[in-house]
Amino acid sequence: DAVEYLQVSDQERSSLQAMLRRIKLDKSNLPLYAKIGEYVHNYIKYDKSLVGKRLSLQAILTNKRGVCVEYAKLFNSLARMAGIPSVIINGVASGEYDKFEGHSWNLIYYDGKWLNVDPTWNLMSGILSSSHIYFYDEGTQAIEVQFSSANGNISLDSDFKVRNIN
């Protein structure tokens, strides 16, 4: 059940209502989540000096600067307000420097399935390449490494057994 991934605070609601209205005015044929992702991607200017700062939503809206955590946070709030269940994923990704670094993106529930989207890199197709890896620990000591592929989400558990989770 994705209901818990729709919760927004009163502050989020009052801070973001006008922004969401503007996004909904976009006349493109993109799904609403992709419009939100593109808007967030263009709204925030990437500022590497903010790594590790974890800005509040208000600071993101005021400064319009951040890193992946801020992109994911703003996207998460807007998606939830639009009725799209969303959660922030923290993991690692390999980008322009050909090495894995900490990264955040979002997992949304849309059209009956969970999709990975990355507003920092404006990747809104629902599939992220194996350049995005996250670690899953559901209250156990066993860690799963999960990544996206063209065939869906793949999981590699601590015994290195592969299972498809889609």
HELIX and SHEET records of a PDB file:
HELIX    1   1 VAL A    3  LEU A    6  5                                   4    
HELIX    2   2 ASP A   10  LYS A   24  1                                  15    
HELIX    3   3 LEU A   32  TYR A   43  1                                  12    
HELIX    4   4 LYS A   48  LEU A   50  5                                   3    
HELIX    5   5 LEU A   57  ASN A   63  1                                   7    
HELIX    6   6 CYS A   68  MET A   81  1                                  14    
SHEET    1   A 2 LYS A  45  TYR A  46  0                                        
SHEET    2   A 2 ARG A  65  GLY A  66  1                                        
SHEET    1   B 7 LYS A 113  VAL A 117  0                                        
SHEET    2   B 7 PHE A 100  TYR A 110 -1                                        
SHEET    3   B 7 SER A  86  SER A  94 -1                                        
SHEET    4   B 7 HIS A 132  TYR A 136 -1                                        
SHEET    5   B 7 GLU A 144  SER A 149 -1                                        
SHEET    6   B 7 GLY A 152  LEU A 156 -1                                        
SHEET    7   B 7 VAL A 162  ASN A 164 -1                                        
END                                                                             
